[in-house]
Amino acid sequence: MADPSNGSIQGLLAEALRETTDLARKEIALFRTEMSNNLRTLFLGLGMMVGAAVFAVVALLVLVDALVKWVATLVGSEALAALIVGGAFLLVAVGLALAGRSAMSASTLAPTRTTRQVRQDARVLSERVSG
C-alpha cells in the first residue's frame, strides 16, 4: 500500500478516497439521526393536532347545542331551532366543499410559475447560444 506522506499520486488518491468514504459514512449517520429526530417530532406534533381536533369537535358540538337552545328560545320550538341551525351549518359545509373542490382542481395544481420560469430560462439560454 502506498504511503500518502511520500507524495505519490496513488497514495494521495487512496487517502482522499478513504477520507471521502469516512466523511460520507459520517454524514449518512448524521442524516439518519437527524431524520429519526425529525420523524419523532413530526409524530408528536401530529398526535397533538389529532388531540386538538378531538377537543375542537367536542367544543363545536357544545356550541352548536347552545346555539340551538338559544334559537329555540327565540322561535319557541327546539325542533325548529335544530332545523334552522342545522340548515345554516349545512349551507356553510356545502359552500366550503365547493370552494375546496375548486381549489383542488387539476388546473390549479399545475406548476404555472415553474413552467413559465423554465420557458424563460430556455429562451435566455437559446439566445446566448445563438447570439
KAWO-V981047 format. One record per residue. N is the residue number from 1. RES is the residue in one small letter. SS is DSSP state (a for helix, b for strand, c for the rest). OMEGA is omega in whole degrees, -180 to 180 (* if undefined). D_CENTER is the distance of its C-alpha to the mean C-alpha in whole Angstrom. Layout:
BEGIN
n: (N N)
res: (RES RES)
ss: (SS SS)
omega: (OMEGA OMEGA)
d_center: (D_CENTER D_CENTER)
END
This chain:
BEGIN
n: (1 2 3 4 5 6 7 8 9 10 11 12 13 14 15 16 17 18 19 20 21 22 23 24 25 26 27 28 29 30 31 32 33 34 35 36 37 38 39 40 41 42 43 44 45 46 47 48 49 50 51 52 53 54 55 56 57 58 59 60 61 62 63 64 65 66 67 68 69 70 71 72 73 74 75 76 77 78 79 80 81 82 83 84 85 86 87 88 89 90 91 92 93 94 95 96 97 98 99 100 101 102 103 104 105 106 107 108 109 110 111 112 113 114 115 116 117 118 119 120 121 122 123 124 125 126 127 128 129 130 131)
res: (m a d p s n g s i q g l l a e a l r e t t d l a r k e i a l f r t e m s n n l r t l f l g l g m m v g a a v f a v v a l l v l v d a l v k w v a t l v g s e a l a a l i v g g a f l l v a v g l a l a g r s a m s a s t l a p t r t t r q v r q d a r v l s e r v s g)
ss: (c c c a a a c c a a a a a a a a a a a a a a a a a a a a a a a a a a a a a a a a a a a a a a a a a a a a a a a a a a a a a a a a a a a a a a a a a a a c c a a a a a a a a a a a a a a a a a a a a a a a a a a c c a a a a c c a a a a a a a a a a a a a a a a a a a c)
omega: (-177 180 -177 -178 180 173 180 -179 -179 180 179 178 179 179 179 179 178 -180 178 179 179 178 179 179 -180 179 177 178 177 179 -180 179 -179 180 178 178 180 179 177 179 179 -179 176 177 178 177 178 178 178 177 178 180 179 179 179 179 179 179 179 179 179 180 178 178 178 178 178 -179 178 178 179 178 180 -175 177 -180 180 179 178 178 179 177 -179 -179 179 178 179 178 177 178 177 -179 179 178 178 180 179 178 178 178 179 -179 -177 -180 -177 -178 179 180 -179 -178 -174 -180 179 179 179 -180 178 178 180 178 179 179 180 179 -180 177 179 -179 -177 -174 *)
d_center: (51 51 51 49 51 54 51 52 49 48 48 46 43 43 43 40 38 39 37 34 34 34 31 29 29 29 26 24 25 23 20 21 21 19 16 18 18 14 14 16 14 11 13 15 13 12 16 16 14 16 19 18 18 21 23 21 23 26 26 26 28 31 30 31 34 35 35 37 39 40 40 42 45 45 45 47 46 43 42 42 40 37 38 37 34 32 33 31 28 28 29 26 24 25 24 21 20 22 20 17 19 20 16 15 18 18 20 17 14 17 16 19 19 19 22 24 23 24 27 28 28 30 33 33 33 36 38 38 39 42 43)
END
